Amino acid sequence: MKNIHIVTITDGNINSLNLTLKSIDKQKYKNYKNLIISKVKLKALNKRFKNIKRIFYYKKNNSIYEAMN
C-alpha cells in the first residue's frame, strides 16, 4: 500500500480542527502521515491528537494562504 500525506491547514479554530482530526483518525486506510500547519500553537490538541503519524508545525505568517505555499 502506498503512503499518503494529508496536509491540514488551520487558522486556529479548535472546533473545526478537532472534527477534522477525528475524521482522519476514523479512516480505514491507515498508511498515512498528517501534517498540521497552524499560525497559533494548539497545545491542547497537540497533546490529545499527537501520534507517530501526525506532525504539528507552527509558524506565524501573514495569512492562511502564505501557510499553504
N, CA and C atoms as an extended XYZ file, in Angstrom:
207
Properties=species:S:1:pos:R:3:atomname:S:1:resname:S:1:resid:I:1 pbc="F F F"
N         0.827       -1.185        0.000 N   MET     1
C         0.000        0.000        0.000 CA  MET     1
C         0.870        1.246        0.000 C   MET     1
N         0.427        2.236       -0.720 N   LYS     2
C         1.173        3.488       -0.794 CA  LYS     2
C         0.887        4.349        0.424 C   LYS     2
N         1.889        5.097        0.805 N   ASN     3
C         1.770        6.038        1.908 CA  ASN     3
C         1.259        7.361        1.351 C   ASN     3
N         0.225        7.934        1.957 N   ILE     4
C        -0.280        9.232        1.517 CA  ILE     4
C         0.025       10.271        2.587 C   ILE     4
N         0.064       11.530        2.176 N   HIS     5
C         0.315       12.632        3.090 CA  HIS     5
C        -0.903       13.536        3.094 C   HIS     5
N        -1.429       13.806        4.269 N   ILE     6
C        -2.576       14.682        4.430 CA  ILE     6
C        -2.067       15.972        5.070 C   ILE     6
N        -2.239       17.078        4.372 N   VAL     7
C        -1.817       18.377        4.894 CA  VAL     7
C        -3.066       19.104        5.357 C   VAL     7
N        -3.095       19.447        6.639 N   THR     8
C        -4.220       20.151        7.227 CA  THR     8
C        -3.747       21.538        7.631 C   THR     8
N        -4.417       22.562        7.108 N   ILE     9
C        -4.047       23.938        7.404 CA  ILE     9
C        -5.154       24.547        8.256 C   ILE     9
N        -4.763       25.228        9.333 N   THR    10
C        -5.756       25.812       10.224 CA  THR    10
C        -5.389       27.236       10.597 C   THR    10
N        -6.417       28.025       10.867 N   ASP    11
C        -6.209       29.390       11.339 CA  ASP    11
C        -6.331       29.470       12.855 C   ASP    11
N        -6.459       28.321       13.504 N   GLY    12
C        -6.547       28.282       14.961 CA  GLY    12
C        -7.929       27.943       15.482 C   GLY    12
N        -8.900       27.677       14.591 N   ASN    13
C       -10.242       27.297       15.013 CA  ASN    13
C       -10.195       25.875       15.561 C   ASN    13
N       -10.219       25.747       16.875 N   ILE    14
C       -10.030       24.449       17.524 CA  ILE    14
C       -11.172       23.491       17.226 C   ILE    14
N       -12.410       23.986       17.176 N   ASN    15
C       -13.557       23.107       16.948 CA  ASN    15
C       -13.508       22.426       15.591 C   ASN    15
N       -13.235       23.183       14.544 N   SER    16
C       -13.198       22.569       13.211 CA  SER    16
C       -11.981       21.660       13.051 C   SER    16
N       -10.852       22.035       13.643 N   LEU    17
C        -9.664       21.182       13.569 CA  LEU    17
C        -9.897       19.882       14.339 C   LEU    17
N       -10.559       19.967       15.463 N   ASN    18
C       -10.891       18.792       16.249 CA  ASN    18
C       -11.731       17.813       15.429 C   ASN    18
N       -12.746       18.319       14.730 N   LEU    19
C       -13.586       17.468       13.872 CA  LEU    19
C       -12.774       16.850       12.732 C   LEU    19
N       -11.893       17.642       12.139 N   THR    20
C       -11.064       17.154       11.036 CA  THR    20
C       -10.143       16.021       11.494 C   THR    20
N        -9.479       16.209       12.632 N   LEU    21
C        -8.548       15.190       13.128 CA  LEU    21
C        -9.279       13.914       13.546 C   LEU    21
N       -10.459       14.057       14.125 N   LYS    22
C       -11.260       12.878       14.471 CA  LYS    22
C       -11.651       12.113       13.206 C   LYS    22
N       -12.015       12.849       12.166 N   SER    23
C       -12.392       12.218       10.902 CA  SER    23
C       -11.218       11.474       10.276 C   SER    23
N       -10.047       12.082       10.307 N   ILE    24
C        -8.852       11.420        9.772 CA  ILE    24
C        -8.552       10.143       10.553 C   ILE    24
N        -8.676       10.210       11.872 N   ASP    25
C        -8.398        9.036       12.711 CA  ASP    25
C        -9.385        7.890       12.477 C   ASP    25
N       -10.591        8.201       12.028 N   LYS    26
C       -11.621        7.174       11.810 CA  LYS    26
C       -11.488        6.455       10.469 C   LYS    26
N       -10.630        6.957        9.598 N   GLN    27
C       -10.496        6.349        8.274 CA  GLN    27
C        -9.945        4.930        8.364 C   GLN    27
N       -10.395        4.080        7.459 N   LYS    28
C        -9.936        2.689        7.439 CA  LYS    28
C        -8.516        2.571        6.892 C   LYS    28
N        -8.161        3.447        5.962 N   TYR    29
C        -6.825        3.439        5.375 CA  TYR    29
C        -5.864        4.061        6.378 C   TYR    29
N        -4.938        3.310        6.890 N   LYS    30
C        -4.070        3.768        7.975 CA  LYS    30
C        -2.640        4.066        7.550 C   LYS    30
N        -2.340        3.977        6.278 N   ASN    31
C        -0.979        4.218        5.802 CA  ASN    31
C        -0.836        5.677        5.363 C   ASN    31
N        -0.807        6.581        6.339 N   TYR    32
C        -0.756        7.999        6.046 CA  TYR    32
C         0.120        8.739        7.050 C   TYR    32
N         0.503        9.946        6.669 N   LYS    33
C         1.147       10.920        7.556 CA  LYS    33
C         0.287       12.175        7.494 C   LYS    33
N         0.083       12.814        8.626 N   ASN    34
C        -0.751       14.015        8.700 CA  ASN    34
C         0.082       15.179        9.214 C   ASN    34
N         0.216       16.209        8.392 N   LEU    35
C         0.950       17.417        8.758 CA  LEU    35
C        -0.063       18.520        9.024 C   LEU    35
N        -0.055       19.061       10.249 N   ILE    36
C        -0.952       20.153       10.610 CA  ILE    36
C        -0.134       21.430       10.654 C   ILE    36
N        -0.524       22.410        9.836 N   ILE    37
C         0.149       23.695        9.782 CA  ILE    37
C        -0.779       24.724       10.410 C   ILE    37
N        -0.262       25.420       11.416 N   SER    38
C        -1.062       26.401       12.130 CA  SER    38
C        -0.229       27.643       12.416 C   SER    38
N        -0.915       28.787       12.492 N   LYS    39
C        -0.187       30.006       12.841 CA  LYS    39
C        -0.246       30.286       14.336 C   LYS    39
N        -0.981       29.473       15.076 N   VAL    40
C        -1.005       29.572       16.536 CA  VAL    40
C        -0.719       28.200       17.126 C   VAL    40
N        -0.099       28.170       18.276 N   LYS    41
C         0.245       26.904       18.917 CA  LYS    41
C        -0.990       26.353       19.621 C   LYS    41
N        -1.357       25.133       19.294 N   LEU    42
C        -2.554       24.494       19.836 CA  LEU    42
C        -2.148       23.393       20.807 C   LEU    42
N        -1.755       23.785       22.012 N   LYS    43
C        -1.218       22.826       22.974 CA  LYS    43
C        -2.225       21.743       23.344 C   LYS    43
N        -3.478       22.113       23.533 N   ALA    44
C        -4.498       21.137       23.947 CA  ALA    44
C        -4.672       20.048       22.889 C   ALA    44
N        -4.755       20.435       21.638 N   LEU    45
C        -4.929       19.447       20.568 CA  LEU    45
C        -3.642       18.692       20.306 C   LEU    45
N        -2.515       19.354       20.472 N   ASN    46
C        -1.233       18.691       20.267 CA  ASN    46
C        -1.101       17.503       21.216 C   ASN    46
N        -1.451       17.699       22.473 N   LYS    47
C        -1.365       16.611       23.449 CA  LYS    47
C        -2.387       15.521       23.156 C   LYS    47
N        -3.591       15.922       22.782 N   ARG    48
C        -4.682       14.965       22.584 CA  ARG    48
C        -4.518       14.124       21.321 C   ARG    48
N        -4.074       14.741       20.242 N   PHE    49
C        -4.037       14.060       18.951 CA  PHE    49
C        -2.639       13.691       18.476 C   PHE    49
N        -1.639       13.948       19.265 N   LYS    50
C        -0.277       13.629       18.837 CA  LYS    50
C        -0.093       12.115       18.741 C   LYS    50
N         0.430       11.677       17.633 N   ASN    51
C         0.784       10.272       17.450 CA  ASN    51
C         1.911       10.182       16.433 C   ASN    51
N         2.350        8.998       16.163 N   ILE    52
C         3.509        8.789       15.281 CA  ILE    52
C         3.216        9.212       13.835 C   ILE    52
N         1.939        9.283       13.453 N   LYS    53
C         1.569        9.633       12.087 CA  LYS    53
C         1.284       11.119       11.909 C   LYS    53
N         1.325       11.885       12.983 N   ARG    54
C         0.912       13.278       12.921 CA  ARG    54
C         2.040       14.204       13.362 C   ARG    54
N         2.236       15.284       12.592 N   ILE    55
C         3.252       16.274       12.892 CA  ILE    55
C         2.580       17.649       12.965 C   ILE    55
N         2.803       18.350       14.067 N   PHE    56
C         2.283       19.704       14.216 CA  PHE    56
C         3.399       20.688       13.876 C   PHE    56
N         3.083       21.667       13.038 N   TYR    57
C         4.056       22.675       12.622 CA  TYR    57
C         3.448       24.052       12.863 C   TYR    57
N         4.140       24.885       13.598 N   TYR    58
C         3.652       26.214       13.930 CA  TYR    58
C         4.553       27.266       13.316 C   TYR    58
N         3.920       28.199       12.615 N   LYS    59
C         4.680       29.311       12.054 CA  LYS    59
C         3.744       30.498       11.926 C   LYS    59
N         4.113       31.578       12.568 N   LYS    60
C         3.318       32.782       12.434 CA  LYS    60
C         3.591       33.374       11.063 C   LYS    60
N         2.523       33.655       10.327 N   ASN    61
C         2.669       34.209        8.991 CA  ASN    61
C         1.620       35.297        8.774 C   ASN    61
N         1.638       35.874        7.606 N   ASN    62
C         0.733       36.976        7.314 CA  ASN    62
C        -0.692       36.518        6.995 C   ASN    62
N        -0.834       35.331        6.427 N   SER    63
C        -2.159       34.868        6.045 CA  SER    63
C        -2.168       33.346        5.947 C   SER    63
N        -3.365       32.785        5.918 N   ILE    64
C        -3.517       31.337        5.761 CA  ILE    64
C        -3.002       30.896        4.387 C   ILE    64
N        -3.078       31.780        3.396 N   TYR    65
C        -2.622       31.452        2.043 CA  TYR    65
C        -1.094       31.359        1.989 C   TYR    65
N        -0.424       32.147        2.805 N   GLU    66
C         1.030       32.035        2.892 CA  GLU    66
C         1.403       30.679        3.482 C   GLU    66
N         0.620       30.192        4.451 N   ALA    67
C         0.877       28.884        5.046 CA  ALA    67
C         0.701       27.774        4.013 C   ALA    67
N        -0.219       27.945        3.070 N   MET    68
C        -0.454       26.918        2.044 CA  MET    68
C         0.717       26.817        1.079 C   MET    68
N         1.434       27.910        0.901 N   ASN    69
C         2.566       27.898       -0.019 CA  ASN    69
C         3.773       27.422        0.709 C   ASN    69
